[in-house]
Amino acid sequence: LVGSLHLLHPDEPVEYESGRSPRVGQTRALLRVVRELGGGRAEPVLLMGDFNDPHLPRWHLRAAGYVDAFTALGVTPEPTFPAHPLATWDLMYPHVVLDFAM
């Protein structure tokens, strides 16, 4: 099973209003769907995309047994955000890795 994802961007009003990351719920839903599609079989799974969060989605995926490709290869990933060479983005946001393959 190969899946591509793009989790909700962190600047959405729902996150400010609730104080909680909607990406956690999205990751849990993703894990449920992958289990259902696998039908209980131990099939290989590759999930990749923009997690829009450097920590929480990967924590939940790791807890479910997934390993990110960077860790498996022993490679330190380069930051993927900000992707635009704009001075204002560089000053406003830390350089973080948001894109992964698990």
N, C-alpha and C positions, 0 to 999 in steps of 0.2 A: 504494500500500500504506500503510495506516495501522495503527500498532501502539501499544499501551499497555503500559507496563512498571512493575514495582516490584521493584527490585533488593534483595538481601538487606541487612537492617539491620546496621550495623557492630557492634552489641553481641552478636553471636552467638559461641558458644564456638569454632567452627571458626576464626574469625579470630584469636582470642587464642592458640589452640593452635599454629596454623601461622605466625603473624606475617605472613600475606599476605591481601590483599583478595580475597574470592571474587567481588566485583563485576567484577573484570577478566575472569575466566573467563566470567561471565555475559554480559558485553558482547561478548566474542569469539564466544560461542555465538550471541548475537543477530545479529551481523553475518553469520555463516555461514548462519543460517536465512533472513535477508532476501535474501542472494545466491541461495540455492536457490529461494525463492519468486519472485524476479524472473526466474529462468531465463536470466540473462545479459543481459536487456534493461535499458536505462537508464530504468526506470520511476521516477516520483516516489515518494518515501518520506517519511512523517512519523512520527517516533517521539517519544512524549511520556510523561512519568510521573515517578515518584519514583526518582531515581538513587541516593539515600542516600549520596552521595559528591560533593563539589563539584569534584573534579579528574579522577580516573583514568578513569571511564567516558567523560566528554566528550573526554578526550585521545585515547582509542582511536577514538571516533566521528569526531572531527575528522581523525585520521590516515587514516580510511577515506573522507574526502570530505564528511562531514556538517557542516553549519553550524547552530549553535543560533539560535533565533529572536531572542533578545536581541541577539546579535552582528550578525545580518543587519539588524536594525532600528536598530542603534546606540543601544540602550536599556540602561541599567544596571538589572539586576533587583533587586527587593526581596528580602530574606531570606525563605525559606520555612520555616526551622527555627530555633528552636522555634516551633511553630504555636500552642501553648497559652500564654495569658498567665499562666503560673504563675511566681512569684518564684524557686522552686527551679530550674526549667528555665533561666530567664534567667541564673542565677548559674553553673550547671553547664556550659552549652553555649554556644559562640560562635554568633552569628547568621549563618547561612550559607544560600546558595541550593542546594537539593538537587533541585528540581523544574525540568525543562527540556522544551522542545519542540525537536527537531532535524530 
